[in-house]
Amino acid sequence: MRASLVIKLIVVAAILACGGLGAGCTKKPGKDELSKLDESRSAAESAERKLTELKQERTRLESDLQEKQNELKKNEEERDNIKPKAGK
């Protein structure tokens, strides 16, 4: 009795699975779908290029900032060394 119930459930599940697979398929994508896909692909490539450019710019700006901070520290040390001599 229990085995027949399990077999019936398996058969029903198999039928539903096969029906679901066949229902959503089409022969080929249409021209509209292909053009949208091409547009999406080119937009993604453009966004990736922009991201790469921005990452490079960020790296450059961080390097510039580090150089400026080092220069500021050097100038402050020089100022601090000159202050006591100028005050005497």
C-alpha positions as CSV (number, residue, x, y, z in Angstrom):
1,M,0.0,0.0,0.0
2,R,2.7,2.4,1.0
3,A,4.9,1.5,-2.1
4,S,2.1,2.3,-4.5
5,L,1.6,5.7,-2.9
6,V,5.3,6.5,-3.3
7,I,5.2,5.3,-6.9
8,K,2.2,7.5,-7.6
9,L,4.0,10.5,-6.1
10,I,7.1,9.9,-8.2
11,V,5.0,9.6,-11.4
12,V,3.1,12.8,-10.6
13,A,6.4,14.6,-9.8
14,A,7.9,13.4,-13.1
15,I,4.9,14.5,-15.1
16,L,5.0,17.9,-13.5
17,A,8.7,18.2,-14.1
18,C,8.5,17.3,-17.8
19,G,5.5,19.6,-18.3
20,G,7.5,22.5,-16.7
21,L,10.5,22.0,-18.9
22,G,8.6,21.9,-22.1
23,A,6.4,24.9,-21.4
24,G,9.1,27.6,-21.1
25,C,11.1,26.7,-24.1
26,T,11.0,28.4,-27.5
27,K,12.8,27.6,-30.7
28,K,15.1,30.6,-31.0
29,P,15.4,34.0,-29.4
30,G,13.8,36.8,-31.4
31,K,15.5,39.8,-32.9
32,D,14.2,41.9,-30.0
33,E,15.7,39.6,-27.4
34,L,19.0,39.4,-29.3
35,S,19.3,43.2,-29.6
36,K,18.5,43.6,-25.9
37,L,21.1,41.0,-25.0
38,D,23.7,42.9,-27.2
39,E,22.8,46.2,-25.5
40,S,23.1,44.6,-22.1
41,R,26.4,43.0,-22.9
42,S,27.8,46.3,-24.2
43,A,26.5,48.2,-21.2
44,A,28.2,45.6,-18.9
45,E,31.5,45.9,-20.8
46,S,31.3,49.7,-20.6
47,A,30.6,49.6,-16.9
48,E,33.6,47.2,-16.4
49,R,35.9,49.6,-18.3
50,K,34.7,52.5,-16.2
51,L,35.2,50.6,-13.0
52,T,38.8,49.7,-14.1
53,E,39.5,53.4,-14.9
54,L,38.1,54.6,-11.6
55,K,40.1,52.0,-9.7
56,Q,43.3,53.2,-11.4
57,E,42.4,56.9,-10.7
58,R,41.7,56.0,-7.0
59,T,45.1,54.3,-6.8
60,R,46.8,57.3,-8.3
61,L,45.0,59.8,-6.0
62,E,45.8,57.7,-2.9
63,S,49.5,57.7,-4.0
64,D,49.3,61.5,-4.5
65,L,47.7,61.9,-1.1
66,Q,50.4,59.8,0.5
67,E,53.2,62.0,-1.1
68,K,51.5,65.2,0.0
69,Q,51.1,63.9,3.6
70,N,54.8,62.9,3.6
71,E,55.8,66.4,2.3
72,L,53.6,68.0,4.9
73,K,55.2,66.0,7.7
74,K,58.7,66.9,6.4
75,N,57.8,70.6,6.3
76,E,56.3,70.5,9.8
77,E,59.4,68.9,11.1
78,E,61.5,71.5,9.4
79,R,59.3,74.3,10.8
80,D,59.5,72.8,14.3
81,N,63.3,72.7,14.0
82,I,63.5,76.3,12.8
83,K,61.2,77.8,15.5
84,P,63.5,77.5,18.4
85,K,66.4,78.9,16.5
86,A,64.4,81.9,15.3
87,G,63.1,82.6,18.8
88,K,66.6,83.0,20.3
